[in-house]
Amino acid sequence: MRVIGVVTVGRSDYGIYRPILRAIQADPDLHLHLIIAGAHLTDDFGDTISEIERDGFKVGDRIDMLLASDKPAAIGKSIGLGMIGFTQCYDSHRPDVLLVLGDRFEMHAAALAAVPFKIPIAHVHGGEVTEGAIDDALRHAITKYSHLHFASNEEHARRIAQLGEQPASIVITGAPSLDNLRSMKLCDRSELEKRLDLSLDLPPLLVTYHPVTLQFERAEWQIDELCAALAGVRHPIVLTKPNADTNGRLIIRKLKEFAASRPRDVRLVDNLGTAAYFGLMRYAGAMVGNSSSGVIEAASFRLPVVNIGIRQRGRPTSRNVLDCGNRREEIAAAMDEALSLEFRETLEGLVNVYGDGHAAERIVERLKTLPLDDSTLIKHFYDMRPQPADTVLP
């Protein structure tokens, strides 16, 4: 059996992976070796490893790498610890193919550590752009370490080729997270109300706001502006905690303070889980923040999204997304528009630009047939526009 090592570092990727993990698990020719790291192994971001085990997936290895700090030095040191941990992991249990996803600094450590072992790397969600985050650089670096690329749409596939990757190594699969909408049972309204202890008679705002890591020194002002804008909203509000990024703990502290100021109709949750998070999208009046879920998944629910700041800038969006700046007046105006009946009516017939919900089967088929020899491991740079030998660049 071909062993597929899959690295998951937190809730940010696990919900995306789930359909792929199930497809690998169900295939008699493949064996899943799940490598858990990052936020999964800390209580600060919810008990996500328990969710993985409840879903029926066996944990193969655990890489404890996060320091109890969100400062830049701690992020850098965590990358180093991750490199050591993943190296030890591959030395003991070398997979035939390593599957990585996205752009997290923890995922970058996992991919880079695999390079000396000559492990073929397959990368999901490459070729995307998020100009406001250090993730942008890490994502493109992972692309260069990788041998097989699963792009969420045609624009991202072209960008992977522009980075010098051979077109034959690029597969347009769509976004795997959309497979969940077709394959899993989402929480209904009564389940959500019980779990949150919150009435959803009035459609809630779902707020997911992460640090803008290329503007981390402005994080306190940015979250204060968001909380000030939310203070004027009479809808119930569900806040989810941010990722383990620079100044993430500062944002958590501010969200706790805001939730405490409105105990009747504001809830702060560590981790909703995929079924509840997508279920809440189905009943929400709007989504607010700067999460990729607002750009990728929300369109499938025709859910209005207020996308704040530059964290997601560069990703293609469907017409349900309203971009705005970080000032409270801009956020408030965008929320008013998103919550209006007129804007909702414009979303009839909306098509999600991130695929059709059949990504996992496409991914697994290529994982099964990828050659495990020099034809995969020895990469040839793909020049989209070869220059004459005597060309002088400025």
Number of C-alpha atoms within 10 A of each C-alpha: 11 15 19 25 25 22 26 26 26 24 24 19 18 24 21 23 25 21 24 23 19 15 18 24 17 12 14 9 11 17 17 23 23 21 20 22 25 24 24 25 20 19 11 16 20 20 17 22 22 11 17 20 11 10 11 11 17 13 14 14 19 19 24 18 25 24 18 13 16 16 15 14 12 16 21 14 14 22 22 15 19 26 23 16 21 26 22 14 20 18 12 10 14 19 23 17 23 25 23 26 26 23 26 25 23 28 26 25 23 31 28 20 22 23 15 8 13 16 23 25 27 29 25 27 23 28 27 23 20 18 18 19 22 18 21 21 16 18 25 21 17 26 26 19 19 28 23 27 31 27 28 24 20 16 14 21 24 17 17 24 20 17 17 16 25 19 15 9 19 21 19 20 25 26 25 30 26 24 22 23 19 13 11 12 13 20 18 15 17 12 13 21 15 10 12 17 13 18 16 19 11 12 17 24 26 24 22 20 25 23 28 25 20 16 15 18 13 13 20 14 12 23 22 18 19 23 18 17 19 20 14 9 14 11 19 21 25 22 24 21 24 22 23 26 22 24 23 22 20 16 22 23 12 15 23 17 13 20 19 13 12 13 10 12 18 22 21 21 14 16 19 22 17 22 17 19 18 23 21 25 25 20 20 23 24 27 28 26 22 24 22 17 19 27 23 21 23 23 24 21 19 24 24 28 32 29 28 24 18 19 27 24 17 13 17 17 18 21 17 26 22 18 18 19 15 19 18 19 15 16 26 21 13 22 25 13 17 23 21 13 10 10 14 17 10 12 17 9 8 15 16 21 20 24 21 17 20 19 22 25 17 17 24 17 13 16 21 17 9 16 13 13 11 10 11 17 17 11 16 11 13 14 13 13 7 7 10 7 6 6 7 7 5 3
